[in-house]
Amino acid sequence: MTAISRFPVPEIADLPEDIRARILKVQEKSGFVPNVFLALAHRPDEFRAFFAYHDALMDKPGNLTKAEREMIVVATSNVNQCQYCVVAHGAILRIRAKDPLIADQVAINYRKADITPRQKAMLDFAFKVSFEAQTVGEADYAALAAHGFTQDDAWDIAAIAAFFAMSNRIANATGLRPNAEFYSLGR
């Protein structure tokens, strides 16, 4: 069996109570423990900070749906060559969008995916933030506004792209492997 990370993976029973409780709650809900939880639990303070920011970005109400938030993760994680995030968040996207094809389409080439012009504008902005943030300007915000996105939405799109760029790099550097369960979810 391939290791899920090149770093030590702690036993759930040995983790601090708050981290153990969170992992067990996820396991109860999904039927398995996503490997990212186990890999990041190796460093408890970073685990807490990572998931606090993750939750602040991904689990909040707003003009971006939960599926659209996942689209940003899948599209930008693919170009960052993050196998873990494409596979794991692809599963979440399929479930949230109730579409078994969407994650593959968005990961491979969102410009040809069966998504709305609004969602394509959202992903155009996320890509620009991911690869050319220094060139983001008023025209980019105007393009978002033309599709009904607010300034808060623009912040969310940028923050999700930036946060997952960091996550992609950690996943790649640690050799984080996706759980086999993710591949069939939502299909």
Secondary structure, DSSP 8 states (H G I E B T S, - for coil): ---S-SS----GGGS-HHHHHHHHHHHHHHSS--HHHHHHTTSHHHHHHHHHHHHHHHS--SSS-HHHHHHHHHHHHHHTT-HHHHHHHHHHHHHHHT-SSHHHHHHHHGGGSS--HHHHHHHHHHHHHHHHGGG--HHHHHHHHHTT--HHHHHHHHHHHHHHHHHHHHHHHHT----GGGGGTT-
